[in-house]
Amino acid sequence: MNKKLSRRDFLKLAGVTSAGLALSACGIKTTELPTTTFVSPTNTATPTFTPSPTATPNFDNLMKVINEQIEKIVRAYQLSDSQKEILGKSVERVEVENKSFWLISSNLIGKQDNDLAVIVGDIPLALQKSYETWDSTGFKDVTNLNVGAEFIENENGSDIYMRRNLGFGVISSSWGASTFDNRPVSDFVVIDGNGLATLQSDKLNYSGFEDYQTRQALSHLDGTGRRLMLFHLIYPRKDSMPIGFDKFSREQAISIMTQYIEATVNRYKDRFFAYSVVNEFGMNDDVMMKIIGEDYIDIAFEVVRKADPTAITILNHHENHLSKTWVINGLDIPRATQKIAERLNNKGLIDFVGSQCHIDFGAGSPPYIQDEMTRVFKNYPVPVMITELDANTTLYADKPDRYLIQAEKVKGVIQAAIDSGTKYINFWGGFPDDMNWLKLMIDQPNADSTPWAKGWIEKPMYFETLRTLFRNYAKISVVS
């Protein structure tokens, strides 16, 4: 069977009449997301390719997938029945890199509702997986980039969402609290008569967190081989350090750090392909800086490079997306990141600058301006990796369109990263919203910082990420 499926055929099969797609507005609970307030359009999208009809023998499967995805979009954006009808009449097929997608066409929507086109146009709905099978699209389906997320095993139904969207996982490690088990570092170190320090690596506790989370994350990711990153090897801030580390001499501290990195990288080199080698360096509470000096960063990168020459190395910090001076705890973070990244690059030790991108972390947080970020990212000597992307809505939690605001902010970060040449984007931290770290650890109950609401309900942040990735993948131009 090889029947050409035109838009006219699709609308007939979908049951589109004056009522639109065969979707029911009944039973949709809207309490998770506030009512959307539409704003005047700022841009429209024009595809750079020509949509074409499809050949597929399984119309029922295709219709089911498309209906389900439109239902989710209607819920996420709180669309009216008339807007839902427009979506049902605005579905088109496109081919991208020999893959067949059905999407909501900005051009078709724009002829009826330009505001709606701005908000949901070009969201991909379905991808042909095999001759008779279509499925909804996830992040990893609509991009050549690598998209991942911090993994925390909550046994809360995360499998399908990780498997569908993510190509890698991040295991979070704060060496003092995890591997050293919140015990005095002296419990793990022997000092001989000459003052030489030996780390008893067999006493390190990898089993409680790193090993368990690693096994669980790999079980929820498709593929084989190395699919994980470790964040972070060295977290030098006092509250993340092994207890009592500041009692060692420079030479002893270097020796212990070196042995720890070697033990960790050698343990995980068959599972981890990348390491945040040093995180949040150089501020007033940087214990390693006080004991060893700034060259501890270089030494740490050298040890990783030697232990696993194939591993990706990352220098990670927050607020390093800014072009202006931004001082926190005594450190001008953008200038310091630039200086150290250049030095490490000259030595061939660094692969990526990590930019955390905790959008609206709290009052006084810096802005995330797309054009500025693109310029800053391009100016680094190596590509930038978005390492800890989330968007806190606390500062505008009372606004009815806060999830649209959140989605727009996330879009700017992702687009800046793509325009600067990134290869990796990683979401942070604890999913869905009711499990996010800002709520559970920082006591911000209205943070809602992830792409999913409670119950794994896709939010505008999810669909905007999907759309932004797809637009870049399919080379859909967006013009003002």
N, C-alpha and C positions, 0 to 999 in steps of 0.2 A: 504493500500500500504506500502510495507516495502522492498524497493529495496536498496541493498548495493551499495554505490557510491564509486568506487575506484578512484585512481588518474587518471587512463586511462579514466574512465567515465567522470571525472571532466574536463579533458583537452578537450574531445570531446564536452561536453556541453558548455564549455567556448569559443569554436571556435578557439582553438589554432592550428595554422598550422605553416607554416614558418614565418608568420607575428606575432605570439604570440597571446595574448588575444585580443579580439575585442575592442581595445581601440584606440581612435584617437589622434594623436599628434597635430591635427589642433585645433586652437582656444584656446590653453593653453597660457595664458598670463604669461610671465616669469619676468615681471618687478618688482614684489614684492620681489623676492629672487634672489640673485646673482648666477652666474654660479658656480657649485660645482667643486672643484679640488680634485680628488681622490688621496689618499696617499697610501703608501704600507701598507698591512694589519698588524695589531699588534696582533690580536687574532681571533680565529674561535670558533664557538659554536657547541657543540655536545649534542643533547637532551639525557636526562637520562631516557626517556620513549620511548615506541614504538608506533609510529603513527599507527592508524588503520582506516579502511574505515568507512564511515558514512551511516546512514539510514535517509534520509530526503525526503519528498514528494514534496518539493517546490524548484525545481532546479532553476527556473527563479529568485526567490527572492534571493537565495544564489549567483547566478552569478552576479546579479545586485549589491549586496553589495560588493562583492569582486572586481568587476571591478571598482566601484567608489573609493574604498580605494586604489587600485593600482594606479589609476589616480592621487589621491592626493599625494601619495608617489613619483610618477614620477615628479610631479610639485615641491614638496618640495626639492627634491635632484637634480633636473634638470638632470634627467637620459635621456640617448639616447634611440632611438627606439630599438636597439639591447639589451640594458639592460632591457628595459620594457618587451621584449620578454622572457628574462631569468626569470624575476619575474613571468610572467604568467605560466611558466612551472615548477615553484618551490613552488607551493602552496600545503600544506598538512593539514590534519585534526589531531587534538590531543584531548584527553580527560584529563581534569584537574579538580579534585574534582567534578566529575559527571557533568561537564560543557563541552560542545562541541565547540571547536574553530577551525577555519581555519587560518593558519598563513603562512608567507613566511619562508620556511625551509632553515636554514643556510647550512645544509648538501647538499641539492639539488643545491642551488646557488653555493656553494663552488666548486662543480664539474665543473662549467663552468666559474666562475668569483669570485676569492677569495676576491678581493678588495670589490666587491659589497656585498658579504656575511658579511664582517666585518661591513659595514655601515648600511645595512637594514635587515640582516638576523634575524629571530625570531620576526619580527613585527607582532602582531596579527591583522587579518583583519576582521573576522566575528565571531559572537557568536550566537549559537542557543538559541532563547528566548522562543520558544514554538514549538510544533510539526511541524508547517508549517511556522514558522517565524524565520528569521535570521536578525541580525542587526550588524552594525559596532560596534567595541569595544571602550569603553571609559575607562578612568583611573580606575574608581571604579569597572569595570568588571574584571580587570586583576590582582587584588591584594587583600590580606586580610588586607592591611593597610587602614587607613582612609585618604583620599585625599580631600583637600579643597582649597579654595581661598578667598582672600579678596573680599568682594562684594561691588561694587559701581554701583548703578543703573543709567545707562546711556541711557536706552531705545534704545539700539543699537544692538538688536538681540542676546543678550547673553543667552536667555532662553535655547535653545537647547544645547548649549555648557556647561552650568552649569549643566543642568539636566543629560546629558550623562556622564559627567566626575567626578562630585563632589559629595561627601557624606556629606559635611558640608560647611558652609560659615563663614567668619570672618567679623565682623562689627568693623570698625576702629573708635576709639573714643579718642580724645585728650581733656580731661575733661575741661580744661580752655577755649578752643575754642568752644566746642560743648555744654556740659551740662550747663556750667556757661556762655555760650553765649557771650564770650569776654567782659564781664562786670566786674566791680570791685567785688571781693568776698564779700565786705562789704554789697552789695545789698542783699545778701542771708543769712547773719549771724547776729544774735542778741547777744550782750554781756550784761549780767546782771550786777548788782552792785557788785557781787563777782568775776567778771571776767570770769564767765563760758560762753562758746560759744554754741549757739544753731543754727544748720543749718536749715533754713526754706526750707525743701526739696520739698514742694509743689511749690516753685518758680523755681526749676531747670527745664531747658528746654530740656526735652528728645524728644519732638515731632518733632523738626526740623530735627534731623539727626538720632539718635539711633532708635526711633520708626519707622520712615518711612523706613529706610534702612532694619530694621529687618523684617517688613512686606513684603517688596519687595523680600528680600533674601529667605524667607521661601516659597514664591510663586513660586520660580524658583528651588526649591530643592524637589526631590522625598521624600516620607516618611512622618512620623508624629512625633510629640514630639519634644524634644530638639535637634536641628541640627545646632546651632550657637555657636561661640566663640566670646567673647568681648576682643578686643585689643585696649586700655589697661585701666585698672581701675586707676592706679596711674602712670602717666608719670611725673616724678619729675623735668625734665629739665625746666629751667626758661621760655623758650618761649612756653611751653606747660601747664604751671601752671595757675590756676585762678589768675587774676590780683590782686596784693596786698596781696597775701598769706604770703609773707615774713614778714608782719607786726605783725603777731600773735605770742604769746608765745608758748613754747613747748606744754604745756597742752592744749591750745586752738587749736593748729594745729592738735594734736592727736584727739581731740574731733570732729573737723570738718571732718577730713579724715575718722574717724570711721563712723560717721553718713552718709557721702556720700557713702561709700562702702555698708553699710547696705541698704540704700535706693535703690541703683542701683541693687544690687544682688536680693533683694526682689521683685523688679519690673520685673526682667527678668528671674527668676529662672525656669519658665515654658518654656522658649525658648533658654536659654543659658546653655550649659553643661560644659563650660570651660571659664576661665578668665586668661588673662595675668595680673597678680595681680600687678606687678611692672615691668616697662620697663626702660632700660638704666639708671640704678641706679649708684650712687657713684662717678660720675665725678664732675669736678669743678663747673658745673652749676646745681648741684642737690640741689634744694631749700629745699627739705624735709630733706636731710642730714644735712644741716646747721641749720635748726630750731629744729629738733627733735633728730637727731643722727641716726646712722645706724639701730637702733632697730625699726625705722618706718617700715622697710621691714617686720620684724617679726610680728609687730602689724597688718599690713595690711593683711598678710596671716592668722593670727588668726581670724580676723573679717570675712573674706570670709569663712573660715572653719566652723565657728559658724553659719553664716547666711545660708549657704547651704552646709552641710556636704558631699553631693553627687557630688559637682562640682569639676572639675579638676582644679588644681592650677598650674600656670606656672611662673617661674622666667625668664625674657626675657632680652637678650642683644645681641649685635653684637660682632664679633671677639672673641667669646668664644670657637671657634673650634680649637684654636691654642695650641700647647704644649709649645711654648716659651713665654717669656714675651712680652706683647703688650700693651703699655701705650697710652691711649688717654685721654686728659684733666685730667691728674693727676691720672688715674686709670689703674692699671694692670688688664685688664678685665678678662683674663682667670683665674688668681689666685683669684681674688675677687669673680667670679662666683662660683668657686670650694668651697671657704670658706663658703660663705653664703648658698649655696645649702646644704652643709653638716650640717650646723647649723639648717636650716629649716627641713631637713630630720630627724634629731635627735628629733625634736619636733613633727614629724608627720604632717607637714604643707604643704609639697610640693609634687607634683606628677610628674612634668616635668621641666627640664631645657629647656628653649627656645633658640634656636640658629637661628639668623635671616637669615644668609647666603645670603647677597646681594653681589653676585659674581661680582668682578671688579667694585665696586661702583664708584671708581675714581682713579686717579693717587696716587700711594702709598698704595693702598689697599693690604691686605695680600693675600697670595696664599691660595687656597683650595685644599689641597693634600689629596687624599682619604685615604691612610693608616694612616696618621697623624690624620685626623678627626676621623677615627674609634677608634683609641687608646684613644683620648681625650674624645670622647663621652662615651666610655665604662667606663672611670675612674670616671665619675660623679656618685653621689650616687643614682640618679634616672634616668630614661630614658631621652633621648633628643628628643625634638620635633623640626622639621624644621618649623619655624614659618613665615618666610617672604622671601621665595625663589624667586629670580629673577636673571637674568644674563645680565649685561650691556655690549653691544658690542662696545661702543664708542672707547675704547682703540685699537680696531683692526677693526674699521669700514671700512678701506680701503682694507681689505683682501677679495678676491673673495669667500673664503670658510668660512667667518666669522660665518655663521649659523651652520656649522659643528663644528667649534671651540666652539661655545656657547653650542651646544648639548653635546659635550664631557665633558665640565666643569660641566654641570648640572647632567649628569650621575654620575660623581664622588661623588657629594654631596649626591644624592639619595642613591647610593650604600653604601656609608659610614654610612648613617643613618640607612639603613636596616641592615647592618652588626652589628651595635651597638645595635640593638633591638628596634628601634623606632616603634611607632604605628601610628604616625601622620606626614603628610607632607602637608604644606600649601604654595600655590603660592601667590605672591604679585605683583602688586598692581595697579589695573586699567587695563582692557583688552578690545580689543587686543592691539597691539603695539602702535597704534596711540593715545591710551588713557592711556598709562602707566605713572605712577607718575614721573618717571625720566624725561620724556619729558615735561610733563605739569607743574611740580612743581620745578624741579631742572635745567631746561633749557638744557637738553641733548637730542637733536632731533634725534641722531643716536643710542640711547640706545637700542631700539627694544628688550626689556628685558623679554618678555612674550613668551609663547608657540605658540601664534597666531599672524600672520601678519595682517595688515589692511584688513578688510572684513572677519575676522575669518578664514583666510587661515592657515591651519596647517603647522608649520615649522618643521625642523629637531628636534628642542627642544621638540616639542610635541611628535613626533614619537619615539624619544630616551627615553623620559619618559615612554611612553607606553611600549616600548620594555624592559626597565630595570625592570619595575614593573612586567611584564609578565614573564621574565626570572626567577625572584626570586619566583614568584607564582608557576610556572610550574617546578621549580627546574632544569632549563636548565643550565648546567655547561658551562662556557666559559673558555677555556684553551689557554695559549699562545704557 
